[in-house]
């Protein structure tokens, strides 16, 4: 024995840390996520119309169906849970903190995330060649503050599509499993839209010619189109409201900065695509594929709003898998995590106020990061500095990975391979 904790012990620590915060933390996002599925669980399918009339978006249809099905089952195990959900749906969020069974209701809302958390760990282990690397991955994931904060404190659903994205990476490595990789992307897109950015990557890795590319793309697109089509038939254009409000829509006329960002993002994706096409047959192994996925996120991450902390959970599994291969890469990973929280924990409800279920008056009175930074610095300048520092880290990571890819033996520039396709 080397005195190190085993994988099972770290898994136990991971779930203990999550269980400790689940009943005692609350963010408005958790209530929003659970409000509209309540109507579906009671037979009202016009959910997207309700959300649109309230002036808000709701998540893609599979998220709606999954959460409503879970609520339907959970209320039989714990009847007061139904009263809690009804109070949210009918009376809004103001009276939530005074609910008699608040702690257990908050716990129940977050229980589904534990399943996907465990599944993500399981798939992550399958991507790694030995127990030592699996143990390192488990340690990084177990105590990762973002993996705890976003799902189990904020109650955000991003852990679920993150799992489907990692699953797509795993299936992309399995010969003849390209269909399952594309279906995984489709599953993720039906919880949150972002996995669609990885579809071209998965198609290029899984296909060998144009016919394969078209077939694999359809495997992902058709299920998504059918599900959205069904809800469009019910709710009309309200089901597409979130697409109209996405913050990263392309509008070159609005900002030259946005245009330059999109050009860089497209350039990075093109470099990844070229590397896939010219990679030597059979040499797209796990570390290489992880670098592909991470590069795509690094490019997209430059356009994300730093203050929306949960978005950064999308890349955490790939960043861990990448960083653990070489210890010197871990420092950059830690710096990026710090910048995410320095840019994200601005408001009191998102900072210590997230513990309001324990004592609303006390925890919501505690200062947030923005209170301190606004006092010490010019807040606008601080936000710009943190944003630029984050973009600099993302860019440096992308440059290092691209340099490694194009300087490796994996790359073989041979036009005959493209012609053969």
C-alpha positions as MATLAB code, in Angstrom:
seq = 'XXXXXXXXXXXXXXXXXXXXXXXXXXXXXXXXXXXXXXXXXXXXXXXXXXXXXXXXXXXXXXXXXXXXXXXXXXXXXXXXXXXXXXXXXXXXXXXXXXXXXXXXXXXXXXXXXXXXXXXXXXXXXXXXXXXXXXXXXXXXXXXXXXXXXXXXXXXXXXXXXXXXXXXXXXXXXXXXXXXXXXXXXXXXXXXXXXXXXXXXXXXXXXXXXXXXXXXXXXXXXXXXXXXXXXXXXXXXXXXXXXXXXXXXXXXXXXXXXXXXXXXXXXXXXXXXXXXXXXXXXXXXXXXXXXXXXXXXXXXXXXXXXXXXXXXXXXXXXXXXXXXXXXXXXXXXXXXXXXXXXXXXXXXXXXXXXXXXXXXXXXXXXXXXXXXXXXXXXXXXXXXXXXXXXXXXXXXXXXXXXXXXXXXXXXXXXXXXXXXXX';
ca = [
       0.000    0.000    0.000;
       1.332    3.455   -0.907;
      -0.925    5.329    1.515;
      -2.961    6.895   -1.270;
      -6.723    6.823   -1.218;
      -8.230    4.350   -3.651;
     -10.553    5.192   -6.522;
     -13.532    3.946   -4.526;
     -12.577    6.148   -1.587;
     -12.321    9.194   -3.849;
     -15.694    8.362   -5.381;
     -17.135    8.252   -1.863;
     -15.541   11.634   -1.108;
     -16.966   13.060   -4.344;
     -20.501   12.018   -3.518;
     -20.151   13.094    0.127;
     -19.104   16.603   -0.934;
     -22.081   16.804   -3.249;
     -24.517   15.435   -0.687;
     -23.324   17.981    1.875;
     -24.346   20.983   -0.222;
     -27.417   19.661   -2.073;
     -30.055   20.336    0.635;
     -28.683   23.674    1.831;
     -28.027   25.678   -1.340;
     -30.448   27.439   -3.653;
     -30.160   29.547   -6.780;
     -32.978   30.920   -8.889;
     -31.852   28.785  -11.836;
     -32.833   25.614   -9.974;
     -36.379   26.897   -9.471;
     -36.645   27.977  -13.096;
     -35.473   24.544  -14.282;
     -38.113   22.796  -12.175;
     -41.006   25.208  -12.646;
     -42.118   24.424  -16.197;
     -41.764   20.618  -16.112;
     -44.385   20.680  -13.347;
     -47.023   21.623  -15.924;
     -45.994   18.794  -18.242;
     -46.042   16.282  -15.381;
     -49.681   17.286  -14.863;
     -50.649   16.820  -18.500;
     -50.192   20.351  -19.880;
     -47.948   20.120  -22.959;
     -48.033   23.846  -23.792;
     -44.983   24.504  -21.646;
     -42.978   26.554  -24.131;
     -45.933   28.855  -24.645;
     -46.124   29.421  -20.885;
     -42.410   30.182  -20.709;
     -42.646   32.579  -23.669;
     -45.613   34.373  -22.091;
     -43.489   34.797  -18.944;
     -40.770   36.354  -21.100;
     -38.223   33.585  -20.477;
     -36.647   30.680  -22.340;
     -36.796   27.069  -21.364;
     -34.384   24.272  -22.133;
     -34.641   21.821  -25.066;
     -37.429   19.215  -25.067;
     -35.566   16.211  -23.643;
     -34.620   18.241  -20.563;
     -38.282   19.160  -20.142;
     -39.463   15.550  -20.544;
     -36.764   14.095  -18.296;
     -37.324   16.511  -15.424;
     -41.112   16.219  -15.617;
     -40.878   12.394  -15.592;
     -38.582   12.557  -12.567;
     -40.946   14.936  -10.769;
     -43.871   12.627  -11.526;
     -42.061    9.692   -9.877;
     -40.519   11.646   -6.982;
     -43.841   13.028   -5.756;
     -45.051    9.483   -5.072;
     -42.023    8.793   -2.880;
     -42.314   12.118   -1.077;
     -45.810   13.676   -1.420;
     -44.843   17.107    0.013;
     -42.523   17.495   -2.989;
     -45.572   17.950   -5.202;
     -46.770   20.810   -2.977;
     -43.349   22.438   -3.205;
     -43.338   22.232   -7.004;
     -46.907   23.511   -7.212;
     -45.965   26.484   -5.049;
     -43.112   27.329   -7.436;
     -45.289   26.934  -10.527;
     -48.295   28.871   -9.259;
     -46.936   31.365   -6.746;
     -43.453   32.104   -8.013;
     -40.206   31.968   -6.079;
     -40.820   34.472   -3.266;
     -42.233   32.050   -0.694;
     -39.854   29.157   -1.360;
     -37.528   29.765    1.589;
     -40.404   29.454    4.046;
     -41.530   26.034    2.797;
     -41.695   23.397    5.565;
     -39.814   20.688    3.670;
     -37.381   22.993    1.918;
     -34.159   21.067    2.562;
     -35.426   17.708    1.375;
     -37.191   19.279   -1.613;
     -33.968   20.983   -2.704;
     -32.168   17.675   -2.266;
     -34.713   15.847   -4.431;
     -34.415   18.433   -7.197;
     -30.705   17.701   -7.542;
     -30.739   13.909   -7.173;
     -30.814   13.223  -10.971;
     -27.462   14.959  -11.317;
     -25.853   12.299   -9.124;
     -26.738    9.641  -11.705;
     -25.145   11.565  -14.574;
     -22.178   12.435  -12.368;
     -21.532    8.751  -11.756;
     -22.019    7.939  -15.435;
     -19.561   10.648  -16.468;
     -16.967    9.212  -14.094;
     -17.584    5.739  -15.500;
     -17.087    6.872  -19.106;
     -14.034    8.895  -18.098;
     -12.454    5.765  -16.642;
     -13.029    3.905  -19.912;
     -11.058    6.586  -21.741;
      -7.993    5.993  -19.573;
      -5.528    3.117  -19.890;
      -4.666    2.309  -16.267;
      -5.843    2.629  -12.671;
      -3.357    5.378  -11.790;
      -4.728    7.690  -14.481;
      -8.291    6.751  -13.532;
      -7.506    7.623   -9.938;
      -6.052   11.009  -10.955;
      -9.132   11.777  -13.053;
     -11.379   10.834  -10.124;
      -9.452   13.090   -7.723;
      -9.633   16.068  -10.096;
     -13.350   15.529  -10.635;
     -14.203   14.754   -7.006;
     -12.928   18.023   -5.555;
     -13.381   20.229   -8.603;
     -15.237   23.297   -7.325;
     -17.015   23.925  -10.628;
     -18.286   20.329  -10.814;
     -19.803   20.836   -7.365;
     -20.959   24.438   -7.656;
     -22.812   24.426  -10.992;
     -25.009   21.304  -10.606;
     -25.309   20.861   -6.846;
     -25.366   24.447   -5.587;
     -26.780   26.417   -8.523;
     -28.812   23.417   -9.656;
     -27.892   23.943  -13.308;
     -28.408   21.121  -15.806;
     -25.132   21.483  -17.735;
     -23.686   18.328  -16.189;
     -26.103   16.237  -18.276;
     -25.058   17.452  -21.758;
     -21.441   17.406  -20.556;
     -21.882   13.681  -19.882;
     -23.335   13.111  -23.368;
     -20.386   14.963  -24.907;
     -17.871   12.768  -23.077;
     -19.920    9.741  -24.140;
     -19.687   10.903  -27.766;
     -15.913   11.126  -27.382;
     -15.806    7.559  -26.046;
     -17.925    6.125  -28.860;
     -15.864    8.021  -31.440;
     -12.884    5.921  -30.367;
     -14.761    2.657  -30.873;
     -14.612    1.249  -34.376;
     -18.058    1.102  -35.944;
     -19.669    3.153  -33.159;
     -19.955    6.435  -35.060;
     -23.754    6.177  -35.002;
     -23.751    5.993  -31.213;
     -21.366    8.947  -31.014;
     -23.747   11.029  -33.133;
     -26.755    9.890  -31.108;
     -24.884   10.982  -27.979;
     -24.434   14.429  -29.506;
     -28.156   14.453  -30.316;
     -28.998   13.477  -26.730;
     -26.837   16.289  -25.381;
     -28.387   18.817  -27.781;
     -31.836   17.905  -26.486;
     -30.760   18.912  -22.970;
     -28.745   21.987  -23.964;
     -27.794   23.233  -27.389;
     -24.014   23.426  -26.986;
     -23.032   19.811  -27.939;
     -23.974   20.642  -31.541;
     -20.608   22.392  -31.874;
     -18.931   18.982  -31.653;
     -21.055   17.306  -34.338;
     -18.743   18.131  -37.281;
     -15.822   16.791  -35.236;
     -17.604   13.520  -34.450;
     -18.727   13.142  -38.075;
     -15.205   13.675  -39.431;
     -13.693   11.201  -36.976;
     -16.352    8.548  -37.568;
     -16.626    8.816  -41.358;
     -14.357    7.782  -44.200;
     -16.034    9.474  -47.146;
     -18.791   11.928  -48.037;
     -21.452    9.240  -47.846;
     -20.397    8.391  -44.280;
     -20.362   12.055  -43.315;
     -23.902   12.595  -44.601;
     -25.201    9.438  -42.908;
     -23.639   10.276  -39.539;
     -24.866   13.864  -39.655;
     -28.399   12.637  -40.283;
     -28.155   10.192  -37.368;
     -27.727   13.213  -35.084;
     -29.957   15.714  -36.860;
     -33.049   13.578  -37.491;
     -33.852   12.736  -33.816;
     -33.371   16.359  -32.812;
     -35.570   17.560  -35.683;
     -38.297   15.035  -34.849;
     -38.425   15.974  -31.172;
     -38.438   19.708  -31.895;
     -40.986   19.127  -34.645;
     -43.334   17.436  -32.194;
     -43.151   20.356  -29.775;
     -43.447   22.853  -32.612;
     -46.711   21.148  -33.547;
     -47.866   21.701  -29.945;
     -46.404   25.093  -29.028;
     -45.525   26.710  -32.337;
     -42.528   29.004  -32.671;
     -42.292   29.452  -28.889;
     -40.211   26.255  -28.793;
     -37.487   28.076  -30.755;
     -37.426   31.214  -28.599;
     -34.086   30.371  -27.005;
     -32.361   30.269  -30.404;
     -33.409   33.856  -31.025;
     -31.954   34.953  -27.693;
     -28.597   33.177  -27.761;
     -25.885   35.639  -26.777;
     -23.388   34.279  -29.271;
     -25.421   34.783  -32.433;
     -23.252   36.025  -35.284;
     -23.796   39.639  -36.242;
     -20.718   41.109  -37.881;
     -22.455   44.436  -38.421;
     -22.866   44.835  -34.670;
     -19.233   44.518  -33.680;
     -15.886   44.073  -35.408;
     -14.756   42.209  -32.294;
     -17.476   39.591  -32.853;
     -16.396   39.231  -36.485;
     -12.757   38.690  -35.491;
     -13.811   36.201  -32.827;
     -15.852   34.168  -35.318;
     -12.954   34.164  -37.786;
     -10.609   32.818  -35.111;
     -13.144   30.201  -34.035;
     -13.667   29.061  -37.620;
      -9.902   28.972  -38.125;
      -9.345   26.731  -35.124;
     -12.115   24.382  -36.244;
     -10.607   24.277  -39.746;
      -7.187   23.371  -38.312;
      -8.780   20.566  -36.295;
     -10.639   19.305  -39.379;
      -7.476   19.340  -41.502;
      -5.599   17.431  -38.831;
      -8.337   14.775  -38.694;
      -8.357   14.381  -42.468;
      -4.600   13.978  -42.665;
      -4.091   11.991  -39.463;
      -2.548    8.661  -40.231;
      -5.056    5.842  -40.544;
      -5.884    4.331  -37.165;
      -3.836    6.873  -35.186;
      -6.664    8.983  -33.763;
      -6.198    7.674  -30.232;
      -7.722    8.864  -26.981;
      -5.246   11.675  -26.120;
      -5.501   13.028  -29.662;
      -9.302   12.973  -29.691;
      -9.430   14.655  -26.274;
      -7.221   17.419  -27.674;
      -9.661   17.833  -30.582;
     -12.638   18.226  -28.247;
     -10.735   20.582  -25.964;
      -9.577   22.738  -28.875;
     -13.141   23.183  -30.106;
     -14.238   24.285  -26.663;
     -11.277   26.647  -26.260;
     -12.286   28.342  -29.509;
     -15.950   28.590  -28.491;
     -15.022   29.580  -24.934;
     -13.615   32.860  -26.199;
     -17.189   33.929  -26.951;
     -18.788   32.771  -23.722;
     -19.938   35.174  -21.052;
     -17.496   34.679  -18.188;
     -20.154   35.448  -15.591;
     -22.301   32.482  -16.678;
     -20.318   30.054  -14.573;
     -22.146   26.856  -15.494;
     -21.145   27.107  -19.172;
     -17.568   26.346  -18.202;
     -18.590   22.959  -16.859;
     -18.809   21.848  -20.504;
     -15.058   21.680  -20.887;
     -14.002   20.528  -17.422;
     -13.919   16.748  -18.169;
     -11.737   17.282  -21.253;
      -9.530   19.800  -19.453;
      -8.927   17.262  -16.676;
      -8.191   14.463  -19.141;
      -5.778   16.787  -20.947;
      -4.093   18.274  -17.866;
      -3.457   15.009  -16.061;
      -1.174   13.735  -18.841;
       1.524   16.274  -17.976;
       1.885   17.891  -14.529;
       3.047   21.221  -15.996;
      -0.334   21.633  -17.691;
      -2.164   21.544  -14.383;
      -1.076   25.033  -13.341;
      -2.867   26.527  -16.356;
      -5.960   24.501  -15.478;
      -5.929   25.907  -11.921;
      -5.457   29.469  -13.199;
      -8.418   29.099  -15.554;
     -10.613   27.752  -12.742;
      -9.669   30.739  -10.591;
     -10.503   33.184  -13.397;
     -13.891   31.520  -13.947;
     -14.857   32.099  -10.334;
     -13.306   35.585  -10.208;
     -15.500   36.491  -13.149;
     -18.573   34.572  -12.071;
     -19.259   35.014   -8.358;
     -20.448   38.582   -8.681;
     -23.906   38.779   -7.161;
     -24.795   37.903   -3.578;
     -27.270   35.135   -4.540;
     -24.523   33.459   -6.594;
     -21.862   33.798   -3.886;
     -22.417   33.097   -0.164;
     -26.079   33.980   -0.629;
     -26.479   30.587   -2.265;
     -26.658   29.209    1.289;
     -29.789   31.301    1.945;
     -31.910   28.209    2.820;
     -29.907   27.956    6.061;
     -30.451   31.578    7.088;
     -31.697   33.989    4.395;
     -31.064   37.237    6.233;
     -27.523   36.326    7.230;
     -26.189   34.758    4.041;
     -27.817   37.249    1.664;
     -26.307   40.078    3.702;
     -22.765   38.781    3.226;
     -20.733   40.625    0.568;
     -20.178   39.044   -2.815;
     -17.088   39.294   -4.964;
     -18.492   42.299   -6.812;
     -18.930   44.178   -3.528;
     -15.214   43.793   -2.840;
     -13.937   44.411   -6.362;
     -16.270   47.371   -6.836;
     -14.902   48.896   -3.638;
     -11.231   48.253   -4.402;
     -11.221   48.859   -8.167;
     -13.247   50.344  -10.960;
     -15.701   47.479  -11.602;
     -15.728   47.966  -15.365;
     -11.937   47.847  -15.525;
     -11.861   44.758  -13.306;
     -14.350   42.939  -15.552;
     -12.344   43.779  -18.669;
      -9.070   42.618  -17.100;
     -10.549   39.282  -15.958;
     -12.174   38.741  -19.358;
      -8.957   39.491  -21.249;
      -6.921   37.307  -18.893;
      -9.337   34.422  -19.478;
      -9.147   34.845  -23.253;
      -5.346   34.949  -23.021;
      -5.279   31.654  -21.116;
      -7.690   30.037  -23.592;
      -5.593   31.277  -26.518;
      -2.335   30.066  -24.991;
      -3.819   26.626  -24.344;
      -5.102   26.432  -27.925;
      -1.748   27.483  -29.387;
       0.146   24.912  -27.301;
      -2.212   22.102  -28.314;
      -2.151   23.073  -32.008;
       1.633   23.240  -31.960;
       1.724   19.786  -30.405;
      -0.719   18.383  -32.973;
       1.031   19.704  -36.042;
       4.467   18.850  -34.719;
       3.615   15.217  -33.982;
       3.967   12.048  -36.025;
       0.172   11.835  -36.177;
       0.096   14.442  -38.923;
       0.867   13.351  -42.455;
       0.078   15.890  -45.154;
      -0.906   13.725  -48.112;
      -3.495   15.052  -50.576;
      -3.977   11.570  -52.019;
      -5.883   10.618  -48.894;
      -8.415   13.400  -49.486;
      -8.753   12.486  -53.147;
      -9.345    8.860  -52.142;
     -12.243    9.963  -49.987;
];
